[in-house]
């Protein structure tokens, strides 16, 4: 039986947030954003182990204020991040020990705290069957392609989806994609783009519009509203 691992990069500096600390440690209704994210993976029955990626200087803080404070027993290691998100994920993939090529790895942004157990299970199941999956939602608005301030195209809206995380992969596939990208100096926009670059198919899993990535102060206001409504 293939196992399922979670890899949660939380090594960003959060410059757009403009806060005094990195965005993953900002408090959301009394709990760090990252802790809310990890809690869902802790609760998901399909997840066997969790690996976190953090700026190296913040690893002790992450361990004491997130992992130990909230009793996240599935966290196996906190891995030092890299200069770009892709490098951080690659560090995490290389740090996972005792893993088989057919085991599934879910890569999820540490600042997406509204991920659900259902999303995790759905993404893992599709990756286990098809090799790769991305949680996404259809765009609501008309999208314009613009060059030098001039609209050059209006893509059919029904073909456009907003990629979210988790993005799930068989370990052998995503590790090979990262190995080749590192060798070629290719930097993708997300992990799925590395498989697309290789010509590999990636399946879409229906996400949720509330599965937001908290990046700006406006996102915090939205996140607080989601929690208030839920409570």
Order of alpha helices (4+ residues) and beta strands (2+ residues): beta-beta-beta-alpha-beta-alpha-beta-alpha-beta-alpha-beta-beta-beta-beta-alpha-alpha-beta-alpha
